[in-house]
Amino acid sequence: MLVTSRQTRRWVIPKGWPKKGKSPHRLAAREAFEEAGVTGAIGRRSVGSFSYEKRLKNGGLIECEVRVFPLEVKRQSKQWPEMQERRIKWLSASKAAEKVKEPMLGKIIRRLARRYR
């Protein structure tokens, strides 16, 4: 499942900013709910990372490093916080890997698909 980013509208995975005192995998699960309305079993260990350039509201760019945590989706809510701000698309892993702009994210998606067949 991919979501669109709010500003550039490109296809991405749900992700957020680190918060002091919060575990990264729990934050990833929270972002998945806020951005796509999905809940399920989140992996405690990162399955990879990638970097991308994030455009700030002031037009500037910053380099962000994203740690990816697998989420086995059990349910998608009918409503969620960012429902009106993003599009969601359920795809095969190979199609999802093709749609994302970041090559390393595409590799992570393909690797996960092979692992969980």
ChimeraX attribute file (.defattr): number of C-alpha atoms within 10 A of each C-alpha:
attribute: neighborCount
match mode: 1-to-1
recipient: residues
	/A:1	16
	/A:2	21
	/A:3	21
	/A:4	20
	/A:5	17
	/A:6	13
	/A:7	12
	/A:8	9
	/A:9	12
	/A:10	14
	/A:11	23
	/A:12	19
	/A:13	19
	/A:14	20
	/A:15	20
	/A:16	17
	/A:17	12
	/A:18	12
	/A:19	9
	/A:20	7
	/A:21	6
	/A:22	9
	/A:23	11
	/A:24	20
	/A:25	19
	/A:26	14
	/A:27	17
	/A:28	24
	/A:29	23
	/A:30	19
	/A:31	21
	/A:32	24
	/A:33	22
	/A:34	19
	/A:35	26
	/A:36	27
	/A:37	20
	/A:38	22
	/A:39	19
	/A:40	15
	/A:41	11
	/A:42	17
	/A:43	16
	/A:44	14
	/A:45	12
	/A:46	13
	/A:47	14
	/A:48	17
	/A:49	13
	/A:50	16
	/A:51	14
	/A:52	16
	/A:53	12
	/A:54	14
	/A:55	13
	/A:56	10
	/A:57	8
	/A:58	6
	/A:59	7
	/A:60	9
	/A:61	12
	/A:62	10
	/A:63	10
	/A:64	12
	/A:65	12
	/A:66	17
	/A:67	17
	/A:68	22
	/A:69	21
	/A:70	19
	/A:71	17
	/A:72	12
	/A:73	15
	/A:74	9
	/A:75	11
	/A:76	14
	/A:77	10
	/A:78	9
	/A:79	13
	/A:80	15
	/A:81	12
	/A:82	15
	/A:83	15
	/A:84	9
	/A:85	13
	/A:86	16
	/A:87	17
	/A:88	16
	/A:89	12
	/A:90	10
	/A:91	12
	/A:92	12
	/A:93	18
	/A:94	13
	/A:95	13
	/A:96	20
	/A:97	24
	/A:98	16
	/A:99	16
	/A:100	18
	/A:101	13
	/A:102	16
	/A:103	14
	/A:104	16
	/A:105	23
	/A:106	20
	/A:107	16
	/A:108	17
	/A:109	23
	/A:110	18
	/A:111	15
	/A:112	15
	/A:113	14
	/A:114	9
	/A:115	8
	/A:116	6
	/A:117	5
